[in-house]
């Protein structure tokens, strides 16, 4: 007969999910006919699922999503959005991430590119792919602060942007980039090319990026590493902020 002290040991041994599932099985006569192997398999699966869930939650926190709840299941397929359910489902399988590709997602403000980008980031986290979401201006600010600090954190920050398996850069070139940050961006994209997956979300077409990067040579170098072999997604359709606001009013 199992006692409360026995169940408490599952927590001490850091297999709490297994203990919780065992308690449920003990109290449910449905499991009385199960074999020992079947019961053990059920307990192992419960513990494995719980550990998987904790890993995903940790990766999602570390990704620093602006919208942590963004998920593929909640993407809206309204008329004119120029995306389909099957297409998004294929992206969410993350084969392109594993193949270290670049995706460039372009739309005017409000069309939902940031949400979809973060939903794909969460899909990657579910597959235990380390992900980082950021805005380009935040990357520049982060590197500028660490450079001024002079405590070595600049190189740590750069290494993180260079090596994270899946980097999502939102609001790409919404504001102009000065020479020093253009060099930073070049170094990041150079290090990631064919080695790590990158998703870029922007309101501007690549041929407009030149105007936002200080230095023609640097602009050419950056664009060559992003635009040449990237897969492009052009989002269209209604302003999603306005659409969702109107839906809330109608509730």
Buried (B, 14 or more C-beta within 10 A) or exposed (E): EEEEEEBEEBEEEEBBBBBBBBBEBBEEEEBEEEEEEEBEEBBEEBBEEBEEEEEBEEBBEEBBBEBBEBBBEEBBEEEEBEBEEEEBEEBBEBEBBBEBBBBBBBBEEBBBBBBBBBBBBBBBBBBEBBBBBBBBBBBBEBBBEBBEEEEEBBEEBBEBBBBBBBBBBBBBBBEEBBEEBBBBBBBBBBBBBEEBBBBBBBBBEBEEBBEBBBBEEBBEBBBBBBBEEBEEBEBEBBEBEEBEEEEEEEE
